[in-house]
Amino acid sequence: MNNYIILHGSFGSSDGNWFPWLKKELENKNYKVDVPQMPVGVGNQNFDNWSKELDQLLVNENTTIIAHSIAPVFVCKYLINRKIKVKKLIFVCGFNNYLGIDKEYDAVNEPMFLDNLGDIKNYCDDITCFYSDNDPYVKFEVEKEFADTITDKQHIIPNGGHINAETGYTKFEEILKYI
């Protein structure tokens, strides 16, 4: 049976942005959907703690993972390290090896980065990336480089900001087409 996992980003919440809306949309189609609250904050958010949370969920060749902000690179590192293949990856505003947002974000994001990002293609054949042309946190070029490394399925959202509630994204209709 197909299942879905939706992951928030740094200092985020499973109840934030468009995640509750997407969960409801998928559950209305009788899909199993998990939206875990990942550990957040300096000292709590790191690769090991996030991995422990994901280890508790069903992740296999029938799983679609939808991830926002730092979560896409975390997912890549997790799947590569554990050698787990999944059905589909949908990444929103993903990035890798990017520092300079601010001291706290850099501290929690850095443990997620990896040097072999392109290896994710060995664990998923269907990867789609969404990002915007005016993200206030992560430069367009950084998000594009992340997407270029892993897929040619890319969708740029004009004036989408960080594609979060702050920029009006409590719903994200575009993403449903790729699910």
C-alpha positions as CSV (number, residue, x, y, z in Angstrom):
1,M,0.0,0.0,0.0
2,N,1.2,3.5,-0.8
3,N,2.0,5.7,2.1
4,Y,3.1,9.4,2.4
5,I,5.4,11.2,4.8
6,I,5.5,15.0,5.0
7,L,8.5,16.6,6.7
8,H,8.9,20.2,8.0
9,G,12.1,22.2,8.0
10,S,14.3,23.8,10.6
11,F,12.5,25.2,13.6
12,G,9.3,24.1,11.9
13,S,6.2,22.4,12.9
14,S,4.1,19.5,11.6
15,D,1.1,21.8,12.0
16,G,2.7,24.6,10.0
17,N,2.6,25.9,6.4
18,W,0.6,23.7,4.0
19,F,1.3,20.4,5.8
20,P,-2.1,20.0,7.5
21,W,-3.9,20.9,4.3
22,L,-1.9,18.4,2.2
23,K,-2.4,15.7,4.9
24,K,-6.1,16.2,4.8
25,E,-6.1,16.1,0.9
26,L,-4.3,12.8,0.9
27,E,-6.3,11.2,3.7
28,N,-9.5,12.2,1.8
29,K,-8.2,9.8,-0.9
30,N,-7.7,7.1,1.7
31,Y,-3.9,7.2,1.8
32,K,-1.9,6.6,5.0
33,V,-0.1,9.9,5.8
34,D,2.4,10.6,8.6
35,V,3.5,14.2,9.4
36,P,5.9,13.7,12.3
37,Q,7.0,16.5,14.6
38,M,10.8,16.4,14.2
39,P,13.1,17.6,17.0
40,V,13.8,21.3,16.6
41,G,16.1,23.8,18.1
42,V,19.9,24.0,18.6
43,G,21.0,20.8,20.4
44,N,17.9,18.9,19.3
45,Q,17.7,19.2,15.5
46,N,20.5,17.1,14.0
47,F,20.8,14.2,11.6
48,D,20.7,11.5,14.3
49,N,17.7,12.8,16.1
50,W,15.7,13.3,12.9
51,S,16.8,9.8,11.8
52,K,15.4,8.3,15.0
53,E,12.0,9.8,14.2
54,L,12.0,8.6,10.6
55,D,13.1,5.1,11.7
56,Q,9.7,4.8,13.5
57,L,7.8,5.2,10.3
58,L,7.2,2.9,7.3
59,V,9.7,3.9,4.6
60,N,10.0,1.6,1.6
61,E,9.5,1.3,-2.2
62,N,5.8,2.3,-1.8
63,T,6.6,5.5,0.2
64,T,6.3,9.0,-1.2
65,I,8.2,11.6,0.9
66,I,7.3,15.3,0.7
67,A,9.9,17.5,2.4
68,H,10.4,21.2,2.9
69,S,13.5,23.4,3.4
70,I,16.2,21.5,5.2
71,A,14.2,18.3,5.2
72,P,15.0,17.4,1.5
73,V,18.7,17.1,2.1
74,F,18.0,15.3,5.3
75,V,15.9,12.8,3.4
76,C,18.6,12.3,0.8
77,K,21.2,11.6,3.5
78,Y,18.9,9.3,5.4
79,L,18.0,7.2,2.3
80,I,21.5,7.0,1.0
81,N,23.0,6.1,4.5
82,R,20.3,3.4,5.1
83,K,20.2,2.2,1.4
84,I,16.4,2.5,1.3
85,K,14.6,2.9,-2.0
86,V,11.4,4.9,-2.1
87,K,8.6,5.4,-4.7
88,K,8.7,9.2,-5.0
89,L,10.4,12.3,-3.6
90,I,8.8,15.7,-3.7
91,F,11.1,18.4,-2.4
92,V,10.2,22.1,-1.7
93,C,12.9,24.7,-1.3
94,G,15.7,22.2,-0.8
95,F,19.3,23.0,-0.4
96,N,22.7,21.5,0.5
97,N,25.9,22.9,1.9
98,Y,24.5,26.4,2.3
99,L,25.4,28.4,5.3
100,G,24.8,32.1,6.1
101,I,21.1,32.2,7.0
102,D,21.9,33.0,10.6
103,K,23.9,31.4,13.4
104,E,21.1,29.2,14.8
105,Y,19.9,28.0,11.4
106,D,23.5,27.2,10.3
107,A,24.0,25.2,13.5
108,V,21.0,23.0,13.0
109,N,21.3,22.7,9.2
110,E,24.9,21.8,8.8
111,P,24.6,18.2,10.2
112,M,22.1,17.5,7.5
113,F,24.5,18.3,4.6
114,L,26.2,15.6,2.5
115,D,28.9,15.5,-0.2
116,N,27.3,12.7,-2.3
117,L,23.9,14.3,-3.0
118,G,23.7,12.9,-6.5
119,D,23.6,9.4,-5.1
120,I,20.0,9.9,-4.2
121,K,19.2,8.9,-7.8
122,N,20.1,5.3,-6.8
123,Y,17.3,5.3,-4.3
124,C,14.5,7.0,-6.1
125,D,13.6,7.2,-9.8
126,D,10.9,9.9,-9.4
127,I,12.2,13.2,-7.9
128,T,10.5,16.5,-8.3
129,C,11.7,19.8,-6.9
130,F,9.7,23.0,-6.3
131,Y,11.4,26.3,-5.4
132,S,10.7,30.0,-5.9
133,D,12.5,32.9,-7.6
134,N,12.5,35.0,-4.5
135,D,13.2,32.9,-1.4
136,P,14.2,35.2,1.4
137,Y,16.2,32.5,3.3
138,V,17.9,30.4,0.6
139,K,19.3,32.0,-2.6
140,F,17.6,30.9,-5.9
141,E,21.0,29.7,-7.2
142,V,21.4,27.4,-4.2
143,E,18.0,25.8,-4.6
144,K,18.5,25.5,-8.3
145,E,21.9,23.8,-7.8
146,F,20.3,21.3,-5.4
147,A,17.5,20.5,-7.9
148,D,20.0,20.3,-10.8
149,T,22.0,17.7,-9.0
150,I,19.2,15.3,-8.5
151,T,16.5,15.8,-11.1
152,D,15.3,17.6,-14.3
153,K,11.7,17.8,-12.9
154,Q,11.8,21.3,-11.5
155,H,9.1,23.8,-10.9
156,I,9.8,27.4,-10.1
157,I,7.0,29.2,-8.3
158,P,7.0,32.9,-9.1
159,N,7.1,35.1,-6.0
160,G,6.6,32.1,-3.8
161,G,9.1,33.1,-1.2
162,H,10.1,30.1,1.0
163,I,6.7,28.5,-0.1
164,N,5.5,28.6,3.5
165,A,2.7,30.2,5.5
166,E,4.7,33.4,5.8
167,T,4.2,33.9,2.0
168,G,0.6,32.7,2.0
169,Y,1.1,29.0,1.5
170,T,-1.3,27.4,3.8
171,K,-2.4,25.4,0.7
172,F,-0.1,24.2,-2.1
173,E,-2.4,23.2,-4.9
174,E,0.5,22.7,-7.4
175,I,2.0,19.9,-5.4
176,L,-1.1,17.6,-5.8
177,K,-0.4,17.2,-9.5
178,Y,2.8,15.4,-8.7
179,I,1.4,13.1,-6.0
